[in-house]
Amino acid sequence: MHDTVCPAPVGALERLKQAECDLEAAQAKERVAKEALHQAERDTAKAEAEVKEAIREVEHPHQFRLEVLYDGVKKPFEVRIEEAVKTLLDQAVRAFGPLPNPHTLSLYKDGKELADNSTIEQAGIKPCDLLLLRPSAVKGGWNSMYTLPRTILEETFAQFRACGCGRRECQSLWLSSWEAPGALARVVHPEHVSHVGGFVVDDTWLNEFWLELGRLNMGVRVQVHTHPNEAFHSPSDDAYPIIHRPGFLSLVIPNFAMGPVGFDDAYLTEIQVDGSWKEVPVTSRLFVT
């Protein structure tokens, strides 16, 4: 007995062959499509990166213009983000020059002094910013001579006598503007609690005073306080000045300021570069007008 093998219909074989051909063609297309998809994904990622770079360039261009203000005059400058602030500072000093003591000047943005060794980018400088060229709070501050109106000196003594009543210490602060730092123009009497041997300035008042300095564009140049007898700088006076920078002056008036208005037996000391204090002659720093 023999098995009988029935041949596949001719039409079925042809359809199988065609289906296999179609499958191979479809697989080839799939491979091509996958490669195209991968390429499209790479192209998309590249385009997204280029868009981000373009946005960054718009928001933070490598080169842009800004203005520097000095003594009421504005001048334009072109900068690059990798340049040092010192490069721009030198350009501004030359543009506005000749200026006296240019080594004591700095650039300021939003009331903050910019470090010379930082880059334009690190300093947060942006296109169209307005920077101020003005005396530095930390450069060359020592050995400065201040003019002191006689009226401010007399007002200071009057405050000391009214507040201390010859029994308690008292403090006043002498201010000048940043436009004319060498000309003392205002005396401020801090809110404080005092006794025969010292005083403590009110913290809330100090916060408000700091904000007021910004609004007035003024700085504290000299702190003045009284002692009951001899004028000198105590360890507490050394440790807690209201300003911690070289060149800041602290003046101590003896006898609760009950003596003649002036600097008889007064003690003047100045913060040095290393943070220490050094006594200096009153006449070398203060000129009464």
Rosetta blueprint (number, residue, H / E / L):
1 M L
2 H L
3 D L
4 T L
5 V L
6 C L
7 P L
8 A L
9 P L
10 V H
11 G H
12 A H
13 L H
14 E H
15 R H
16 L H
17 K H
18 Q H
19 A H
20 E H
21 C H
22 D H
23 L H
24 E H
25 A H
26 A H
27 Q H
28 A H
29 K H
30 E H
31 R H
32 V H
33 A H
34 K H
35 E H
36 A H
37 L H
38 H H
39 Q H
40 A H
41 E H
42 R H
43 D H
44 T H
45 A H
46 K H
47 A H
48 E H
49 A H
50 E H
51 V H
52 K H
53 E H
54 A H
55 I H
56 R H
57 E H
58 V H
59 E H
60 H L
61 P L
62 H L
63 Q E
64 F E
65 R E
66 L E
67 E E
68 V E
69 L E
70 Y E
71 D L
72 G L
73 V E
74 K E
75 K E
76 P E
77 F E
78 E E
79 V E
80 R E
81 I L
82 E L
83 E L
84 A E
85 V H
86 K H
87 T H
88 L H
89 L H
90 D H
91 Q H
92 A H
93 V H
94 R H
95 A H
96 F H
97 G L
98 P L
99 L L
100 P L
101 N L
102 P H
103 H H
104 T H
105 L E
106 S E
107 L E
108 Y E
109 K E
110 D L
111 G L
112 K E
113 E E
114 L L
115 A L
116 D L
117 N L
118 S L
119 T E
120 I L
121 E L
122 Q L
123 A L
124 G L
125 I L
126 K L
127 P L
128 C L
129 D L
130 L E
131 L E
132 L E
133 L E
134 R E
135 P E
136 S L
137 A L
138 V L
139 K L
140 G L
141 G L
142 W L
143 N L
144 S L
145 M L
146 Y E
147 T E
148 L E
149 P L
150 R H
151 T H
152 I H
153 L H
154 E H
155 E H
156 T H
157 F H
158 A H
159 Q H
160 F H
161 R H
162 A H
163 C H
164 G H
165 C L
166 G L
167 R L
168 R L
169 E L
170 C L
171 Q E
172 S E
173 L E
174 W E
175 L E
176 S E
177 S E
178 W L
179 E L
180 A L
181 P L
182 G L
183 A E
184 L L
185 A L
186 R E
187 V E
188 V E
189 H L
190 P L
191 E L
192 H E
193 V E
194 S E
195 H E
196 V L
197 G L
198 G E
199 F E
200 V E
201 V E
202 D L
203 D H
204 T H
205 W H
206 L H
207 N H
208 E H
209 F H
210 W H
211 L H
212 E H
213 L H
214 G H
215 R H
216 L H
217 N L
218 M E
219 G E
220 V E
221 R E
222 V E
223 Q E
224 V E
225 H E
226 T E
227 H L
228 P L
229 N L
230 E L
231 A L
232 F L
233 H L
234 S L
235 P H
236 S H
237 D H
238 D H
239 A H
240 Y L
241 P L
242 I L
243 I L
244 H L
245 R L
246 P L
247 G L
248 F L
249 L E
250 S E
251 L E
252 V E
253 I E
254 P L
255 N H
256 F H
257 A H
258 M L
259 G L
260 P L
261 V L
262 G L
263 F L
264 D L
265 D L
266 A L
267 Y E
268 L E
269 T E
270 E E
271 I E
272 Q L
273 V L
274 D L
275 G L
276 S L
277 W E
278 K E
279 E E
280 V L
281 P L
282 V H
283 T H
284 S H
285 R L
286 L E
287 F E
288 V E
289 T L
